[in-house]
Amino acid sequence: MRRLILFALIIAAGAFAFLWYGSRAKQTVDVVIAPGSSLTAAARTLEKSGAVDSADRLLLVAKLFGPGESIRPGEYRIVKGMSSNAILALLQSGKVVQRFVAVPEGLPSILVAERINAAPALAGTVAAPPEGSILPDNYAYTRGETRSIVLARMQKAMQTAIANAWKARKPSTAATSPAQAINLAAIVEKETGIPSERRMVAAVYTNRLKLGMPLQADPTLIYPVTKGKPLGRRILRSEINADSAYNTYRRAGLPPGPITNPGLASIRAVLDPAPSKALYFVAKGDGSSVFAVTLAEHNANVARYYALRRSRGEM
């Protein structure tokens, strides 16, 4: 009798091991479980995708050992070596694959559209949205969503961000509307070498706007030429002299619209600029800038910068 019991236990253990280990995921694969799928249909999908060898074995494991919750539709990443129980738990958890579209600070709308259209597993296409309407961030999406929905999510994020930032604006800002804040923030975004200088750069342009001085921001000159894409060369004298609404050398005030999609930090900077009387700034050669109140100070700073570039063989 003892031998029979021992033999039965050995057989049972072998069967358990066969079911438990033999039904582990054979490869890493993304699997889409359609809405309304039963566990049987999901198991067949897993088998067809090559995630498991046998749908029947997976169903048997689910019947014997698995929890009883319903599975949820969506895209799941089955990782090689996952046990059947782990696969079932994943399908029941609703923890679907998260995909992301990254929009870095200062990315122009034409490139935002390119990123959305290049993102895999989305439906449809989008055109470039209005400049300044997108809040830079990482945006999650799931397989099967439309690109227009993802774009709308980005624009809604900007609407919420600017509304909240505008409520916290300081009296020192030169912006008289949320739209102006985004417009000025876009210039600050393009002109800032290091994040810690955002408020100082914002102060320079704020002071110039209040005095009626031209902003003289190089990034605005090239926006009509490239729509925000890198120029890839030095600015031409003809572009500096061009009669363009975006030419902030020839025209005082803000350009007719944003030249990129500014981040929240730049928006906050123009709504609370640094307490400074600076009207000028120039690069120091290390990524940062030096600021000046008078033109004489600025010219001296420029001369030092040119001397540094000549010593490096850059001029």
ABEGO torsion letter per residue (X at the ends): XAAAAAAAAAAAAAAAAAAAAAABBABBBBBBBBBGBBAAAAAAAAAAAGABABAAAAAAAAAAABBABBBBBEBBBBBBGBBAAAAAAAAAAGBBBBBBBBBBBGBBAAAAAAAAAABBGBBEBBBBBBBGABBBBBBBBBBGBBAAAAAAAAAAAAAAAAAAAAAABBAABABABAAAAAAAAAAAAAABABAAAAAAAAAAAAAAAAAGBBAGBAAAAAAAAAGGBBAGBBBBAAAAABBBAABAAABBEBBABBABBBBAAAAAAAABBBBBABABBBBAGAGBBBBBABAAAAAAAAAAAAAAAAAAGAX
